[in-house]
Amino acid sequence: LRAQTPLAPVNSLVSTAEMATLWADMSLDVIRRSPGNTPTYASRSLACLGITMYECVVHSNPAYRSLVGQVNGLRELPRLEPGQAYNWLIVMNAGQAVMLDKLYPHAYRSTRCC
């Protein structure tokens, strides 16, 4: 995305917010360029991507609460490993890359992440 920008410290909200914006922009670009994409599928895809982004960083702050049990069908997600340190920027990147690839597998075949 911005190769010249080094990874910020784990808890840097500015870098996380910037990265979230870059992922949102990329997601919108993929949605716009995807043939046969319907408004219903696009809106649901954006909801899934947003929930994924939030759930990827929800444990970075004790004040945040998971959406598990609050969103229809979201019953369980992987749990953190006790004692492990997490780089939430990397977690968010991985989650967004996987979800965008799963939702739009036909988009950008030459740049697929997985």
HUCORGI-V860346 format. One record per pair of residues at least 24 apart in sequence whose ideal C-beta (glycine too) atoms are under 6 Angstrom apart, sorted by the first residue. I is the first residue (numbers start at 1). J is the second residue. D is the distance in whole Angstrom. If there is no record, write none. Layout:
i;j;d
I;J;D
I;J;D
This chain:
i;j;d
10;87;5
16;89;6
19;89;6
23;96;4
27;100;6
30;104;5
30;107;5
34;104;6
34;107;5
45;103;5
49;99;6
52;95;5
52;99;5
53;92;6
56;91;5
56;92;4
56;95;4
57;88;5
57;92;6
60;88;4
